[in-house]
Amino acid sequence: MTDCLSSNNCILLNEELNESLVFYHITMRQRWDKMAAKKNKNGQRTINYINYLKNKRHAKLFLIVISFIMF
């Protein structure tokens, strides 16, 4: 593990992981935006909007934790 920083393979692996995490975050964000955009008959936001805010916070925490683990 100590030699990981000097090896090119490890750096490439970190870059690939970061790209996949960003892609995952973007796709989930689009899905949550779509969910949050739904409104009920009265024109109010549904319960999905509350879940959207929770999931958004969880995604940020997830990305921060993974970033710390990788670096």
N, C-alpha and C positions, 0 to 999 in steps of 0.2 A: 504493500500500500504506500510505503514511503517513496518508491520509485515512480508512482503513478503520475506525479506532476511533471516529471521529466520525459515521460513516454508520450509519443504522438498519438498512439492508439487511445489512450485515456482521454486526451484532449478532444479527439474526434468524437469519442463516445459521449462526452459531456455536451458537445455542441449538438449532436443528434438528439440527445435527451431534451435539451432546452428547446430545440425547434419543435419537437413533438408535444412538449408541454404547452408551448405557445399556441400551437394549432388546436390542441384539445381545449384550451381556455377560450379561444375564439369561437369554436363550434358550439361549446356549451353556452357561451354568452348569447349567441344568436338564438339558440333554442329557448333560453330563458326570456330573451326579449320578446320572442314570439308568444310565449306563454303569458307574459305580463301584459301584452297588448290586448288580450282577450277581455271583453267586458260582458257583463250580464245584461239582462233586458232593461234594467234601470239606468244603464250607462255607467255603472260603477265598476271599479276593478274587482275581480274575483279574488278568492283565497289564493290563487296562483301568484298574485303579486307579492304576497307575504312570503311565500315559498321562494320566489325569485330573489328577494332581498337576502334571505337566509343563504341560499345557494351561492349567491354572488360573494358573500362574506366567506363562505367555506372554500370557495375556489381560490380566493386570495390567500387564505391561510395555508391551503394545500401547496400552492406555488412557492410561498415563502419557506415552508418547511422543507420541501424538496430542494430548493436552492441552497439552503444551509447544509443539508446533508451532502449535496454534491460538491460544495466548495468549503 
